Amino acid sequence: MRKKNAPVTLLAVPDFTFDPDLSNEVRDLIRSKTPGQRITKENPWMGLVDPVPLIGVAGVIAIVMTFVVSDEKFPAALALLGLSVPVLWAMWGSLAVIFRKREQKREQKRDRRRAAQLRDAQGRYVRSADLTEDAGQLLARATKAADAVRTSTVHRRDLIDRQRNESALPRQLWDIAETLREYSRLAKQEPDQAKGTKIAKVLDARRRALRTSLASIERRTEALETYAAQVAEADRQYAELEQIQRIAAGSDEVLDLLARTVRDDLAVAEIDGLTGEAAIVARSLADALESAKGAAVLALPRAAA
């Protein structure tokens, strides 16, 4: 029993809930801090003072000077070096400018494509910041229930219609998130205080309508939670059956020893006992799976043909 005035633990609301048809590339782009935008626009002509060509030119000077310092024709070599250095610097710097321009064009093309993807994705995702607290908690509950189903053993082993879960659960969450976003938008538009009795009546009617909408989403969320609870029970029954089967599989030597040391009828009774236990748990698992499938019908209604 929770103590009075004890703080209520709130569930973590998903940062983003996406339209299931949205690609993973666009989802990652939406999650990024500065999607489709570059922080700086570098001037490609800065390639002329790029450290790489400058270091290269300095290396050429060092190599040439090593050979001409002790040469009798030092003045002529020095003059030749004086002419070649600017040429080398211009060639190397020009290449750097060309490569920078090409890279900048590629980045600009990528930025334009990302900006177009973001424009097309408008309205196809719901942020936690878009929701009021009550709406956010409902979405968090629905997401938790869906995640519990998708991570269950009976789902992974396709004992409860895995294909249907993977198709229907994301669409259920998206439908819930969209409705909660609209509810939150309308709830945030309400004034804190009514200025007059007529406005108060209008606000009361509006709030009743919003509460009715929220109650409808809560029923859908509770159906998902019931489904998740049934799946968890099926998981428990499945784990119990697996454990009994492992014990039974490893009990041959024990049964052989028992058959050699006690009367045959006792050995047979023990063997029958193990078989009966496995059968009981298997029936329990079957019942749990049927209950989970029944809950799925309520939580994940099939789309109309």
C-alpha positions, 0 to 999 in steps of 0.5 A: 500500500502506497503511503499518503503523500508519497511521490508518484513514480512517472514512467519515462516518455519516449523522446520520439514516436514515429510513423511505422512507414518512416525509414530508419534513415529519416528517424536518425536524422530527426533524432540528430541535434542539427538535422540537415544543417551544417554549423559552418560554411567554409570558404574553399579558397582557404585551400590556398593556405592549407597546411598540407600544401605549405608543408609540402612546399617547405619540404621541397625547399629543405630537400633542394637546399640540402643539395645546393648549399655546398654547390658552386652554382648556389646563386643559380640554384637559389634563383631556380628555387625562387621561381619553382616555389611559387609555382609548386605552391600555386599548383598544390593550393589549386588542387586543394581548392578544387577538392574542397569545392567538390566536397562542399558541393557534395555536402550542400547536395546532402544538406538539401536532400536531408532538408527535403526529408525533414519537410516530408516527415513533418507530422509523422513523429511525436515528441515527448515535448508535444504531450501534456503529462497525462498524455505522456504517461499514457503513451509511456504505458502503451510503449512499455506494454508493446515492448514487453510483448516484443521482447517475450520468449513466446513472441520470439519463438512465434508462439503468439503470431509474431508477424502480426505483433511486429506489424500491428504493435507499431501502428497501434502505438503510432495511432495512440501517439497521434491522438495524444498529440492532438489531445495535448495541443487542444488541452494546451490551448485552454485558458488557465481561468475562465473570464465569465460564467458563459466561458466557464460553461464552454470550457466545462463542455470542452474539458468533458469532451477532452476527458472522454477522448483521453479515457478512450485512449486509456482503454486502448492502453489498458487492452495493450497492458492486458495483452502484455500481462497474458504474454508474460504468463505464457512466458512463465508457463513456457519457462516452467515447461522447458525446465521440467523437460530438461529435468525429465531428459536428464533423469534417465540415469536416475530412473535406471538406478531406481529401477534396479533398487526398488520394485518395478511398480514404483519405478513405473509410478515415478516415470508416469509422475514425470510424464504427468507433470510435463503434460500438466504444464504443457496444458497450462502453457496451451491455456496461457497461449490461448489467453494471450491470443484472446487478449491480442484480438482486443488489443490488436484488432485486424485491419478491415479488408 
